[in-house]
Structure formats: C-alpha cells, structure tokens
Amino acid sequence: MTTTPPRTPVTPARRTGLDLASGVLTGTVALYIALVAFGNITDFGTNQQFVEHVLAMDTTFRDDDLMWRAITSKGLQDTAYVAIIVWESVAALVLIWGTSLWVRRDVDLARRYSTYGLLMLLLLFGAGFIAIGGEWFAMWQSKSWNGLEAATRVVVLSGVALVVNQLPGGRQAGSM
C-alpha cells in the first residue's frame, strides 16, 4: 500500500503594495480609454470634426511654408479618425485584460499586457497627437482645435502607470 505525502496548502501569491498600485493604475487608465473610445463611437461626429480641422490645418496661422502638409481629403480624414478609434478600443481591451490579470495575481502576465496597452496609448497620444498633430499639423497654433493639453494628460497618466508597472520590487529573478 502506497501512501501519498500530505499536501501542503496552496496559498495565493502575496500581493505587494506595488502590485496593487500597478493594478489600480492600469485599471484607471483602462476605464479612461474605454470611456474615450465609447464616446468616440457613440458620438462619432464631435471628435471627427476635431480630426478634420487638425488635418486640414484650417485654424492654424495659414503659413504657406506649412500648409502643404494639410490633408483635406474627407476620406483620408475619416480613415484617420476610424483608425484612432480602433487603436483606442484595442488599447482599452488590452488594458482591461491586464487589469483582470492583476486582480487574478498573475503578475508576470499582468505586467506584460499592461505594458502593451500603456505603450499603445503612449504611441497614440505621444507620437500621434503631440508629435504628429501638434507639430506636423501645427495643432498648437489653433485656438479652437488644440488637443495638446488632453493628449499630455493621457501621456502623463499612461507614463506614470507604465513606470509603476516596471518597477522591480516584488519580482522574481529572471522575470520580465
């Protein structure tokens, strides 16, 4: 007769304050960007006008040296806007998944998916809105269609969440 050794009880992974902060920050950004995407889908026309005006550069200083950059094709403007909404929606889903992984205490996967989603937002709002919209299309010149402040808020919130997600405390050696 063989006997099996007694099982040691499985205890859930210890949640650190850093893991909790990472999860809360990821969840906050996930909620924010999900609401942004939802608003853009359900109130399509409002931010569609924003994208049109920024790309057309029709409220900038109208400098002939810059106006060649303007995109006035309605089809290209709408394509850009739909691409923004799709990117926001995918980022929201990735961050929601990352948040659920933080809740499940799957720290390595949570960190990985949170990083993906946060980097997606940094690309969209940092490279897309601040760099391309702000500088290439001179959005900073517009008094009525300037989204730099809103984009900066998203970049700061996403950047802080990314830094906290990447802090080394509580990690096992060799993990991401």
N, C-alpha and C positions, 0 to 999 in steps of 0.2 A: 504494500500500500504506500503510495507516494503522498506526501503532504506538500501542499504549496505554502510557501512562506507567507506570513501575514503581509497584507498590502499596507503600504504607508499611505495615509490620506493625501489626496491631491489638494494642494492649497493654491488658490488663484494667485497669479503674479501680483506682487506688491505694487500698488500704484504709488508712484512718486509724485511730488508736487509738480515737478517738471512735466511729467506725462499728463497730469490733469490740466496744467496750463496749455500744453500743446493741443490737447483735445478741445478745450474751451475756445481757444483762438481759432483753430481750424473750423469748429462748428459755427463760430460767429461769422467768419468770412464766407463759409458755405451758405449760411442763411442770407447774408447780404447779397451775394452774387446771384443766388437763386431768385431773390426778390427783384433784382435788377433785370435778369433775363425774363422773368414772368411779366414784369412791367413792359418790357420792350415787345414782348409777344402780344400781350393783351391791349396795349396802347401803341400799336405799331407806328402810327403817324407822327407822334410827338418827337421821338428821337430820330426818326427818319429825316425830319426837317433839319435837325442838328447836323447829321452826317452830310446831307445835301449841301448845306451852307458852308460847312468846313471844307468839303472837297471842291466846291465851286469857287471858294475864296471870294465870295461876293460881298462880304462885310469886312474885308481887310483894307489896307491902305491903297490897294489897287496899283501897286508898283509894277510897271511894265517888266522890270527885271525878274519879278517873281510870278506874274500871272500866267506864264506858260505852264506852270505846274498844275493849274486848276483842272479839275475833272468835272466837266459839265454834262456828261452823258448820264441821263436818268437811269439807264440800265446798269452802268458801272457803279453809280451811287447806290442803287438798290442792292446790287450784288455785294458791295462792301458792307452794307448795313446787315443783310442776312448773314453774311459770314461772321460779323461781330456777334450777332445773337446766337448763332450756332456755337461759336467759341465760348461765349459766356455760359451757355447751357451745359456744354460738356464739362467745363471747369467746375460748375456747380455740382454736377453729378459726381465727378471725381472727388471733390471736397466732402460731399455728403457721405460717400463711401469711406473716405479717410476718417471722418468723424465717427462713423459706426465702428470702424476698426479700433479707434481709441477707446470707445465705450466697451468693446469686447476685450480690451487689453492686449491686442495683438500689436505690440509696439513697433516691431520692425516693419510690418506691412502698413500700419497706420502712418508711420513716418514717411515711408516711400510714397504712398498715394497722396498724402497731404503735400509733400514736396512737389509732386507732379502738378497738382491743382494750383498751388500757390505760384509756381513758376509760370503756369499758363496765364494767370492774372497779371503777373509782372510783365510778361511779354505783351499782352493786350494793352494794358493801361500805361506801362512804362514806354515800351518801344512803339506801340501803336498810337496811343493818344498823345502822350507827352512828346515823344521824338518826332514821329511822322506827322501827326495832326498839329502839334504845337509849333514845330519848326519848319517842316517841309511845306505844309499848307498854311503856315503863318497864323494859326488859330489864336496865338497870343495877341494879335493885332485887333481881333474882333471884340467889341464891347457886348454884343448880343449873343454870339455863338462861341463862347470860350469855355471849354470843358477842362481846362488845365487844373483848376482847384479840385474838382471832383476826382479827376484821374490821380492827382497827387495823394488824395486821401486813400484811395484804393491801394496805391503803390506802398504807402507807409504802413497801412494795416496788414497787407499781404507780406511785406518785408519783415515786419516785426514777428508775425506768425511763423514765417519761414526760419528766421534766426532762432526763435524759441524751439521750433521743431528740430533744428540741427544741433542744439546744444548737447554736449557729450554726457552730461550727468545721467546716471541710471542705465547707460548702455552696457551691454556685454561686450567684451573684447571681440573684435573682428566683425561686428555688425555694421551695417551701412554707415 
